[in-house]
Amino acid sequence: MSKTSNHEELHGNMPLPQSKLTEIIDNAASSVVSTEGYSHNDTSKWNSQFIAKVLDALKNDSKGYKFLVHSTLVEVTDHRPGIKSSTGGFWNTEKDGVWNYKWSNDKVDVLVSIAWIHSSV
């Protein structure tokens, strides 16, 4: 079986091409995260709005899956904190999965995990 660029980009069981997932995150983050800089008081609002935008786009662009989006906002400074994040799951590896992505501007990093579970509904 020959691979097309779309199959290569899907990485097996991904519900959308990686470029589409990246576009969804880039659009949501750039519309929500302030270019004025990191504001601890705004991070809860930013995270809620960001996750809502990503979930709305995922629901519209991919049917037959349930999604979980996890977002961590990190302030960009000269003395950056170390962060380790892990995700585990028990699922069907042929249909379900997780994808991680980092969006950045010069003030804030957004670390994102999108998990999908194939739904027969």
C-alpha positions in Angstrom: 0.0 0.0 0.0 1.5 3.3 -1.0 1.3 6.2 1.4 0.0 9.6 0.4 0.9 12.8 2.2 -2.5 12.8 3.9 -2.0 9.3 5.3 1.5 10.2 6.5 0.2 13.4 8.1 -2.6 11.5 9.9 -0.1 9.4 11.9 -2.2 6.3 12.0 -5.3 6.9 14.1 -5.5 10.7 14.3 -9.0 12.0 13.7 -7.6 15.0 11.7 -4.4 15.7 9.9 -1.6 17.1 12.2 -1.6 20.3 10.1 -5.3 20.8 10.9 -4.8 20.2 14.7 -1.9 22.7 14.6 -4.1 25.2 12.8 -6.9 24.8 15.4 -4.5 25.3 18.3 -2.7 28.2 16.6 -6.0 30.0 15.9 -7.4 29.5 19.4 -4.2 30.5 21.2 -3.5 33.6 19.2 -7.1 34.8 19.6 -7.1 34.2 23.4 -3.6 34.7 24.9 -2.7 38.3 25.4 0.2 39.8 23.5 0.6 42.2 26.5 2.3 39.4 28.5 1.6 36.8 31.0 -1.1 37.8 33.6 -1.7 35.3 36.4 -5.1 36.8 37.0 -6.1 36.1 33.4 -4.8 32.6 33.1 -8.0 30.8 34.2 -10.1 32.9 31.7 -7.5 32.2 28.9 -7.4 28.5 29.6 -11.2 28.2 29.6 -11.6 30.3 26.4 -8.8 28.4 24.7 -10.1 25.0 25.5 -13.7 26.0 24.5 -12.4 27.2 21.1 -10.3 24.1 20.5 -13.2 21.8 21.5 -15.7 23.7 19.2 -13.4 23.3 16.2 -12.7 19.6 16.9 -16.4 18.9 17.2 -17.1 20.7 13.9 -14.2 19.2 12.0 -14.2 15.6 13.2 -17.3 13.4 13.8 -17.3 10.1 15.6 -14.9 11.0 18.4 -15.0 12.3 21.9 -12.2 14.7 22.8 -10.3 15.8 25.9 -8.2 18.9 25.8 -5.6 19.7 28.4 -3.8 23.1 28.4 -1.0 24.5 30.6 0.1 28.1 30.4 3.7 28.9 31.2 5.2 32.4 31.5 8.2 33.0 29.3 11.0 34.4 31.4 14.8 34.3 31.4 14.6 31.7 34.3 12.1 29.2 32.9 10.6 26.6 35.2 11.1 22.9 34.5 7.8 21.2 33.6 7.1 17.5 33.2 3.7 16.4 32.1 2.5 12.9 31.3 -0.7 11.4 30.1 -1.9 7.8 30.3 -4.9 6.1 29.1 -6.4 2.7 28.6 -8.0 2.5 25.2 -8.0 1.0 21.8 -4.7 1.9 20.3 -6.0 1.4 16.7 -8.8 4.0 17.1 -7.9 6.2 20.2 -4.9 8.3 20.9 -3.3 11.5 22.2 -1.2 14.3 20.5 0.9 17.0 22.2 1.7 20.4 20.9 3.5 23.6 22.1 2.3 27.0 21.0 4.5 30.0 21.9 4.7 33.8 21.6 7.4 35.9 23.3 5.4 36.1 26.5 3.5 32.8 27.0 3.9 29.1 26.1 0.7 27.0 25.8 1.3 23.3 26.2 -1.6 21.3 24.8 -2.6 17.7 24.8 -5.6 16.5 22.7 -6.9 13.0 23.4 -9.5 11.3 21.3 -11.7 8.3 21.9 -13.5 6.8 19.0 -17.2 6.8 19.6 -19.7 4.5 17.9 -22.4 7.1 18.4 
